[in-house]
Amino acid sequence: MAGGWSRDGAVSEQIEASISDELERMRGRRAPVGESLTECAECGEEIPEKRRIAIPGVKLCIDCQQERDGAYRARGGVNRRGSKDSQLK
């Protein structure tokens, strides 16, 4: 149930839109292609068989992939409702 001046179902629509946006972003990520390597392309360590099966086309070991990905970076979401302050400006 939406409150204030929003129409019924507005909150559900916002949630669905956010989920759709995130799914599109995930689909747009590049996935590894080709045959998986048995050794990491950067450090030469063996890539475990379970990782090669789980991620076809994997080229890096877990440690090198984590370094490449870097620390977790929070994404700024879209404020679909807008804050009271943003409406006043």
Secondary structure, DSSP 8 states (H G I E B T S, - for coil): ---TT--TTHHHHHHHHHHHHHHHHHHHS----S---SB-TTT--B--HHHHHHSTT--S-HHHHHHHH-S--------SS--HHHHH-
